[in-house]
Amino acid sequence: MPTAYVSDPVYDQAFVVTSGAPLPMLLMATAIQWNEEYAVTAKHTPFLRDVVHEGLGDVVFFKHKANKVPQWRQFVPGESVTAVGFNSLMMPVQGKGHTLASLVRLSGTPGSVFYSVHDGPITKGMSGGPVFADDGNVVGMNVAYIAKDQIDARTRPDLADKQRISVFMSYSEIDKEWRRFQYLAHRNKPQGAPAAIKGFVAVANKP
């Protein structure tokens, strides 16, 4: 199980988000800042407020201003990581492990979305919280965990010997969704009339 942690200037960047109407404050998840204007959390938490983009994968971007923004980067297989979040009692917890080279897919998301895994523990409520590398950079976002009895050793021998499998959305996958959001926002922006060119007058030729 994840353990409680003493206040840490890095891990304290995670924060709680709760559901809005029609179930205000009844559901919760963890979130982490993406940039100065937006934060990210898991899409499977319903009725979140201020959402501006739902990804193909299990991620949403929502409006949330912050002066302090973490550094993000892609993880390296085998490196030590710490998954951070809040449990269902809204207590800060963490789980330490190592990233694996394996990738998994989750039901309910398109086949083009691949999730990464590590062998540290996470629990309910930590979804949407950050996965930190030892250098303090965020390398991904907690999404789910897979029970050992749900792993088929015949199809996934790479995972069969692991005591636990925690699933996270890596920085590269989240960044894909951010770039898709930026593209859609630009495409849907109304285009103004072309500016007039001064100094020229078009004259129709007479038949």
N, C-alpha and C positions, 0 to 999 in steps of 0.2 A: 504494500500500500504506500501511497505517497506520504511524506512526512511534513510536518509543519516546519517553517523556516523563520529564523530571526530576521528582522528588518534588514534588507540589503539594498544598496543604492541602485543595483542593476535590476534585480528581480522585482523591485517595487514598481517597475514600469507597467506591469500587468494591472488591469482594473476590472471591476465587475460591471456588467451590463444586464439590464432587466427588460422584461417584455412590457409592451404598451397595451393599449386597448386591442381586443376585449378582455385581456387577462393582465391588467396592469400590475407589475411588480411580483407576479406569481412565478415567473420562470426566469432563470438566470444563466449566465454564461460568463466566460472571461474574455477580455479583449486586449489588444495591443496596438499602439499607435503605428500607422504606416508612414505618414508624413505629417507636416504641421497642420493639415486641414482634415485629414481622414484617418480613421482607425479600421481595423479588421477584426472579425470574429467568425464563428462557425455559422453557416447558413441554416443548419438544422434546428437552431433555436428560433421558434416562431415569434412573430409579433414584435420584432425588434424595432426600435425607433430610429428615425433619421437615416434609414438605409437609402443609398443612392444607386447601388449596383449589386445585383446578385450574380455570382459567378456560375459558370458551368459546373465547377466543383463546389465543395462544401465551404464556401467563403462568401462573405458579404463585406462591402465597404460602406461605412456610414460616416456622417459628418461628426467630427469631434476635434476641436482645436486643441493644440498643445504647444508649449514652448520647447519641451524636451522631447526629442525624437530618437528612437534607437537606431543603431546601424544594422542593416540587413545584409546578408550574404548567403550564398549557397553552401550547404553543408559538405563535409568531406566524409565518405564512408569510414566508419571505425572511430571517429572522434567522439570524445566525451561530450554529453549534452545534459542539460537540466530542463525538464518540462516544468512550467510554472503555471499556477492558476489558483482558483478558489473552489473549495468543495461545496457541497449542497448547503452547508452551514455558513457559507461565506467566509471561511477561514482560509488564509493563504497556505498553500501546500506546494510541494515540489517533489519531483521524482527524477533520480539520476540514472543514466544509462549510457549506451553507446549506439550511434547510428549504424545501420546495416546497409549493405549495397542493394538489398532486395527492394522491389516495388510491388505494390498491391493495387487492386481496383476495388471500389466499394459499390454495392448495389445502390441503384438510384442516381448514379452519376454517369455521365457519358464515358464511353470506353477510351476516349482520348485523354482523360484525366487520370494521372498516375499519382499515387500517394507513396510517401516514404515511410520508413519504420525505424523505431529504436527499441531497445529492450528495457527501458526504464518504466516504472509504474506511473499510471495516471488514473484518475477517478472521475466520476460524474461531477460536472460543474467546471472542470478544467478545459472543456471544449472551447476553442477560440483563443486560448492562452498561448503565450510564446514558448518556443523551444530555444533556449540559449546555448551557445557554444561557450567553452571555457574562456574565450577572449572577450566575452560580453556581447558579442553580436547575436542578433536573432537569426536563426536559420530556418524557422518554420513555425507552424501554428498547430496546436493539438486538435485532433479531429475525432479519434475513436480509439478503442482498444479491442483486441481480438483475443478471446479466451483460448487457452491451450487446446481444449477439446473441440474447438471449431477449426483447427488446422488439420488438413488432410495431408498426412506424410507422403502419400503417393504423388500428389500433385505439387506440393510445396515442401520438398525435402530441405530446402534452404532455411525454412522456418520451424521445422518439426522439433528440433532440439532446444528451442528457446523456451524459457520459463514463462515469458510474457512477451506480447507484441503490442506496442503502442503505435498508432498511426498518426502521422502528421503531414500537413501540406507544406511542401518545401518552398523556400523563397522563390525559386524559379517558376513554380506553378502559380503562386500568388501574383508574381510579377506579370505573368501572361494575362491573368484576369485584369490586372490594373491597366495594362496596355489595351486590352479589349474595351474596357470602360472608357478610356480616353478616346479611342477611335469612335465608339458609338456616340459619345457626347458631342464630338466634333461633327460627325455626320448628321446628327439630328438638330444641330444648331441652325436657326434660320439664316439663309444667305441674303444679304442686302443687295439692292440693285447695283449693277456695275457703275463705277464712277464715270462721270462724263469726261471726255477728253477735250480740253480747251484748245481753241485755235483752229478747229476744223469744222466745216459745215458740209453735211452730205446733201447733194443735190441730185434729185432723180432725173434721169435722162428722159427727154420727151420722145414719145414714139414717132 
